[in-house]
């Protein structure tokens, strides 16, 4: 119950200002769009470099997010990407709130940045694996590694979600304790 009341105070404190609500929505939307483009990297690359397709078709496919989502994201992937995007927006908004209130960056802010970076590892599809990990370790090594994982790569999305939840909770404690009287 203490965690829930702490989060209620946190959300009321941070998101009572419209600026932080708009920031969270814009960051979430940006993260979601970036994730859709990143998971559609191969399709977009081949479409954009093809000489057989018109410029207007290339442009239309690039910005037709519903089609990219339909083609590249299965329901579990879409759920994970959406949840990570929402949590990422909340996390960044809370981090901006905290930094504005505390000039110096503390340990919680560092954890928040790491949680945000970890959440990017899970972006990708089941057939090709994570785009970020593939670019770091190569496609073959990544495919082999993801093939050995029990949930075939969904672990990265789950770890990202858990990291963001922990980060949001730690930021909420910092923000709530900052305004509480210690006497």
Secondary structure as UniProt FT lines:
FT   HELIX           2..14
FT   TURN            15..16
FT   HELIX           18..39
FT   HELIX           41..49
FT   HELIX           55..62
FT   HELIX           65..72
FT   HELIX           75..101
FT   HELIX           107..119
FT   HELIX           120..122
FT   STRAND          124..125
FT   TURN            126..128
FT   STRAND          129..130
FT   HELIX           131..137
FT   HELIX           139..148
FT   TURN            150..153
FT   HELIX           154..178
//
